[in-house]
Amino acid sequence: MIELEKHSARWTITLNRPDKANALSQAMLEDVDAIVAKAAVSEIRALIITGAGERVFSAGADLEEARNGQNITKSPIWEHLSARIAALNCLTIAVLNGTLAGGAFGMALACDLRIAVPSANFFYPVLKNGFLPQPSDVKRLRALIGPARTNLILLAGQKLKAEQALQFGLIDRIAVRGEIPPILDDLTADADSADAATLRAIKAMCKG
């Protein structure tokens, strides 16, 4: 359910569970975490995270696991994984092939850039579902879009369309599917050809 493609110094992780809206199980999160851990000690220049299918990047936590008592919504793996992604010394891009929901925000927010297809929607229905958002998700949301717009998503439960998400600064670009491969080539070109030490230094500066 988690696929890894290595193309030169660019790795692409794909959440491949489209029949379940790419909902994230504990095992899937652990698989992604293991890949990111390997990326941290590899000479990669860019990491892409995307989803399979044409409708949903990820619906967030696999609520069937939650209903079966596995309590995935409170698992520390969410915070651990997003922190690991944010700490990578390479360019990280979330390619949102569809809707981004719930805990899946963590992976996307931890990336340096976010590209979404025009049909993508964005919502984080924790209040409605009786869960708490991950603390780092709230901090990253506030840093990207400000406190009032964070309240709009988390407290008022509003769903954003792609154009509004772009206007808010939640995503950085909207692109139809066919445009995404050349866009990724362009966005990763400098990182791919740069001196590794320079890339690490600039990434560290961008982290603040």
N, C-alpha and C positions, 0 to 999 in steps of 0.2 A: 504493500500500500504506500510505501515511500520509495520513490525512484531517485537514483542519482546518475546524472550524466556528466562526464568529464570531457570538456573540450579545451585542450591546451590548458591555459591557466584559469579558465572559467569553469566553475562547477554549477550545475543546475539541480536543485532539489524540487521534485514534483510530488505534491500530495495527490495520490492516485486512489481515490475512493469515491468516484463520482456518483455511484448508486446510493451513497449515504451523504451526499452533498459535501464530500471531503471532510466530514466530521472527524475530529481528532481523538483517538483513543490514547490511553496511557502508553501502549506499545508503540504507536506511531510517533508520539512525542519523544519517546526515548530513542527511537531510530533517528529522528531528525537531530536530536541532541548529540548522538554519537557521530553523525556526519559532520556537524559543526565543530565538534571537538577535534576531529581529524583535520578539518580545514584550518583550524587555529595553528596547527604545527606543520602545515604544508605551504608550499610556495605558490599559492593561488593568488590571483589578482582581483577576481570578482566572484561573488557568490550570488546566484539568482534563486529566489524561492517563488514557486508558482503552484498552480493547481491544475488537475486534469478536468476535462469537460468544458462546456461552454456557458455555464450558468453561475457556478459558485467557486470562489477561491477556497473558502472553508466556512462551514456553518458554526465553527467553534468546537466546544467540547462535545464529545459523544455522550449525549444525555441518557442514552440507554445504559451506559456504564454507570452513570450517576444514579439512575433508578434501581440498578442492581446492587447498590450499596458500595460501589467501589470509590465513590466520593472523588471522582476525577476533578471536579470543579475546585477542590481545595488542595490538589496535589502541588507540591513545591516545584514540580517539573516545569510549570509554566514560567515562573519567575527565573528559574535556572536557565532555561533555554533562551528566553529573550535577552537575559544578561550576557549569555555567551555569544549570541549573534551581535549584540551591540559592541562587544569587546573585540570583534575580529579586526585584524589589521589590513583588511582589503575592502574594496568597494562592495557594498551589499545592496541588492535591488529586489524589491517585492514586485513581481509581475502579477497583478490581480486580474486573473482571467474571468472573474465574475464577482459576485457579492462577497463582501468581507463582513463577518458577524462574530459577536461574542469574543471568546478567548483567543480566537485566531488573530485578533488585533495585535496581540503581543509580538508575534513574529514580524508582522508588517511594520509596526511602529518602531521596532528595533533596527530596521534596515535604514540605510542612508537615503534611499530614494524609493518612491512608489509610483508605478505606472498602472493604470486601470483601463479596462475596456469601457466603452460608453454605457453599456447596460449594467455596470456594477452598481450595487447599492451598499450602504455602509450603516450598520447599526450594532448596538452593544446592549442587548436587553437584559441586563443583570437585575435591575430593580424589579422588572416585571416577573422575572423567573426566580427571584428570591436568592440570588447569589451576589457575592461581592466581586468587583473587578479586581484584576491584579494591580497591586500598588504602583508598579512601574508603568503600567498602561496609562493610569491616570496622570502620572507625572509627564510622560511623553506626549500624551494628548494635550495637556495644558501648554507644554512648551511649543507644540506645533500650531495649535489653533486658538489658544487662549482659554481662560477660565470660563467665560460665558458660553462659548460654543461647546466646551467640554460638558458643561451642565446641560446643554441642549440635548446631547447624546445620552449621557448617563442618567440624568435626573428626569428629563422630560421624555426620554425614550424615543427621540426623533430619528427617523431614517433619512440619510442623505443620499441623493443621487450623485452620479459622478461629477456633473458640472458644479454642483454646490460643494462637493468635497474638494474639488480643484480650487474653487474660489476661497474656501476656508484655509487652504494650505495643507489639508490632510493628505492629498496626493499631489504629485508634481507634474504629471502629464496624463492626458487621455489619448489613447491610440486604439484604432481598430486592430484586430488580431493580425492581419497581414502586414501591418506596419511595425509590429513589435520586434521581430528579429533584426531588421536593420537599425532600429532605434537602440537596441541593446548593443549591437556592434559599435555604434557611434559612442554611446555612453561609456563603454568599457575600454575603448581604444587607448586612451591616455594611460589608464591604470595598467593595461596589458603591456605597454611598451616602456613604462617608467622604471626608473631605478627602484628596487624593492625598498631600500632604506628611506628614500624620499616619500614613497607611497605610505609607508608606516608612519613617518613623521607628520605628514599632512593629515592623515586620518586621526592621529592622536590630537592634533591641534583642533580639528573639526569637532572632536568629541567634547572639547572644552575641558 
